[in-house]
Amino acid sequence: MKAIPEKLADLVSEKKKSFANLATVMPDGSPQVTPVWFDMAGGRIRVNTARGRVKERNMKKGSRVALSIMDPENPYRYMQIRGAVVNVTEQGADQHIDSLAKKYLGQDKYPFRTPGEVRVIYEIEPSSVSTMG
């Protein structure tokens, strides 16, 4: 597992509202990119989505992904992370999306939940980290 460089560790901290642009691969091999909320746990990037969304269909355990995380205060300060999905779970996913809503929106509960929605956490283990800034 590749560590996040200390000089850019604030970009993945709970204190900064950095968005990640998550790149996945479609079944036909074409790329798909979407901005996501994220956090870190145990050196892994964690993203959360609902079952049925495009990124959910593209990410399985072992899937290769890439993330670009830009400093919201200085777009010339960013990192690119490449890695693999090492864990996929629904367990704790509702609480996780609520914690991300607290970080990004200042709200205790995720306000965009739809009836019957099933949330999923994806843990991504970095294998490569490149930076600027």
C-alpha positions as CSV (number, residue, x, y, z in Angstrom):
1,M,0.0,0.0,0.0
2,K,1.3,3.4,-1.0
3,A,1.1,6.1,1.7
4,I,-0.3,9.6,1.1
5,P,2.6,12.1,1.3
6,E,2.6,14.2,4.4
7,K,2.8,17.5,2.5
8,L,-0.7,16.8,1.0
9,A,-2.2,14.8,3.9
10,D,-4.6,17.7,4.6
11,L,-6.4,17.0,1.3
12,V,-7.7,13.7,2.7
13,S,-8.3,14.9,6.2
14,E,-11.7,15.3,7.9
15,K,-11.1,19.0,8.1
16,K,-10.9,19.7,4.3
17,K,-13.9,19.4,2.0
18,S,-11.8,18.1,-0.9
19,F,-13.8,16.2,-3.6
20,A,-12.3,13.2,-5.4
21,N,-12.9,12.6,-9.1
22,L,-13.3,8.8,-9.2
23,A,-12.5,7.0,-12.4
24,T,-13.9,3.6,-13.1
25,V,-14.0,1.4,-16.2
26,M,-17.2,0.6,-18.0
27,P,-17.9,-3.0,-19.2
28,D,-17.0,-1.9,-22.8
29,G,-13.6,-0.6,-21.5
30,S,-14.4,3.1,-21.7
31,P,-13.7,5.3,-18.7
32,Q,-16.3,6.8,-16.4
33,V,-15.6,9.6,-14.0
34,T,-17.7,11.1,-11.2
35,P,-17.0,13.5,-8.3
36,V,-17.5,11.8,-5.0
37,W,-17.3,12.5,-1.3
38,F,-14.7,10.4,0.5
39,D,-12.8,9.8,3.7
40,M,-9.8,7.7,4.8
41,A,-9.6,4.8,7.2
42,G,-6.5,2.6,7.8
43,G,-4.7,4.2,4.9
44,R,-7.5,3.4,2.5
45,I,-9.8,5.8,0.6
46,R,-13.5,5.1,1.3
47,V,-16.3,6.1,-1.0
48,N,-20.0,5.5,-0.6
49,T,-22.7,5.1,-3.2
50,A,-26.1,3.5,-3.7
51,R,-26.8,0.2,-5.4
52,G,-27.7,0.5,-9.0
53,R,-25.5,3.6,-9.8
54,V,-23.0,3.4,-12.6
55,K,-19.9,3.6,-10.4
56,E,-21.5,0.8,-8.2
57,R,-21.9,-1.4,-11.3
58,N,-18.3,-0.7,-12.3
59,M,-16.7,-1.4,-8.9
60,K,-16.2,-4.9,-7.6
61,K,-13.6,-6.3,-5.3
62,G,-10.4,-6.2,-7.2
63,S,-11.5,-3.5,-9.7
64,R,-8.8,-1.0,-10.6
65,V,-9.7,2.7,-10.1
66,A,-8.1,6.1,-10.0
67,L,-8.9,9.2,-8.0
68,S,-7.9,12.8,-8.5
69,I,-8.1,15.0,-5.4
70,M,-7.7,18.7,-5.8
71,D,-7.2,21.3,-3.1
72,P,-10.5,23.3,-3.1
73,E,-8.4,26.4,-2.2
74,N,-5.6,25.9,-4.8
75,P,-6.3,23.8,-7.9
76,Y,-2.6,23.6,-8.6
77,R,-2.2,21.5,-5.5
78,Y,-3.5,18.0,-6.0
79,M,-2.8,14.3,-6.0
80,Q,-3.7,11.4,-8.2
81,I,-4.2,8.0,-6.6
82,R,-4.4,4.7,-8.4
83,G,-5.4,1.5,-6.7
84,A,-7.8,-1.3,-6.3
85,V,-11.1,-1.9,-4.5
86,V,-10.1,-4.2,-1.6
87,N,-13.4,-4.3,0.3
88,V,-17.1,-3.8,-0.6
89,T,-19.7,-3.8,2.2
90,E,-23.2,-2.6,3.0
91,Q,-22.4,-3.0,6.7
92,G,-22.1,0.5,8.3
93,A,-22.8,2.2,4.9
94,D,-25.8,4.2,6.2
95,Q,-23.8,5.6,9.1
96,H,-20.9,6.2,6.7
97,I,-22.9,8.3,4.3
98,D,-24.3,10.3,7.3
99,S,-20.7,11.0,8.5
100,L,-19.8,12.2,5.0
101,A,-22.9,14.4,5.0
102,K,-21.7,15.9,8.2
103,K,-18.2,16.6,6.7
104,Y,-19.4,18.0,3.4
105,L,-22.8,19.6,4.2
106,G,-22.7,20.1,8.0
107,Q,-25.8,18.0,8.3
108,D,-26.2,15.0,10.6
109,K,-28.2,12.9,8.1
110,Y,-27.6,12.4,4.4
111,P,-30.5,14.5,2.9
112,F,-30.6,12.9,-0.6
113,R,-31.6,9.4,0.5
114,T,-34.4,7.8,-1.5
115,P,-36.9,5.2,-0.3
116,G,-35.4,1.7,-0.5
117,E,-31.9,2.9,-1.2
118,V,-29.2,0.5,-0.3
119,R,-25.8,2.2,0.5
120,V,-22.4,0.6,-0.1
121,I,-18.9,1.4,1.1
122,Y,-15.9,0.8,-1.2
123,E,-12.4,0.7,0.3
124,I,-9.6,1.6,-2.2
125,E,-6.0,0.7,-1.4
126,P,-3.6,3.1,-3.0
127,S,-0.9,1.4,-5.1
128,S,0.4,4.7,-6.7
129,V,0.3,8.3,-5.5
130,S,1.5,11.2,-7.6
131,T,1.3,14.8,-6.5
132,M,1.7,18.4,-7.5
133,G,2.1,21.2,-5.0
